[in-house]
Amino acid sequence: MAHMVESMFSVREKPWHGLGTIVMEAPASAEALKLAGLDWDVVQEPVYTGSNEMIKGYKANVRSSDRRVLGVVSDRYKVVQNTDAFSFTDELLGKGVRYETAGSLQEGKKVWLLARMPKEYVIAGERISSYLVFSNTHDGSGSVKVAVTPVRVVCNNTLNLALDNAKRSFSMIHTGNIHDKIQEAKDTLFMAENYMDNLGIEFEQLRRQKMTDAQVREYIELLLPMEEEPTPIQSKNILKLRRDMERRYYEAPDLQKVGSNAYRFVNAVSDFATHSRPLRMTANYKENVFARTIDGNPLIDKAYQLVKAA
């Protein structure tokens, strides 16, 4: 059993580990994108039917480097090139923010640039690093987005909870005006620092909120519900997942001194959501985990809401 626990918790990497390219030496976003091979443009071209008739009202977003179609959008859709989308982030470098990694998801449909904020927080007695993830999409699914991603240093769990009183992400429309870019940079830092401050207050409250073993089991069952009439395989799989989550609450080495409280439970669920291996591993599993880091993880948010409502 001890060996199983050791192997279960021995390698817990950041969600973006193995994705993208390290760009820490880049002096500006344009160089970061170039280092990561993301300095291509998106061109819009007409869309045709199989019988070579042009479809009115739609355009194809095509990557210039290899002619790959990234998405079909309405002809009202305005392309924001990667270099333009991330140029405002250069204003943050003077504030101590440093680029770390750049990459793409879904074969270039979403491009991202990750930066580490200069301040490391001590929340509930633990070190929390804060990151900013900037993303741009080319398939029509969204705009330029900034997301705050706190990471618990000791275990690399992401803790980007959906708070009622502070945004963890926001979207922007770029005009190309340098004054607007400077303001967007200031807004980004304000949002991130405000979120981290409120997260600290919330974690202190969760740490004071005691939890019984019965509550732990009840909440895990709510997070991982069983079908009304499950097949033997479905029942076996859900029970396996529940045991996995329960072990992360009781056996994770970094949670042994935290106490039996709501903070420990949210961390255990985050550990499960961030690091557990799925029952069926897909080719884009790591990309999906990282995408939830940007957009927020519903499982972690549900766990947080459960303990808040108690």
Helices and strands as residue ranges (DSSP letters): H 2-10, E 21-22, H 29-35, E 42-48, E 54-63, E 69-74, H 82-86, G 87-89, H 90-93, E 98-105, G 106-108, E 110-123, E 126-137, E 144-152, E 157-158, E 169-172, H 178-208, H 213-223, H 232-251, G 253-255, H 262-275, H 285-295, H 298-309
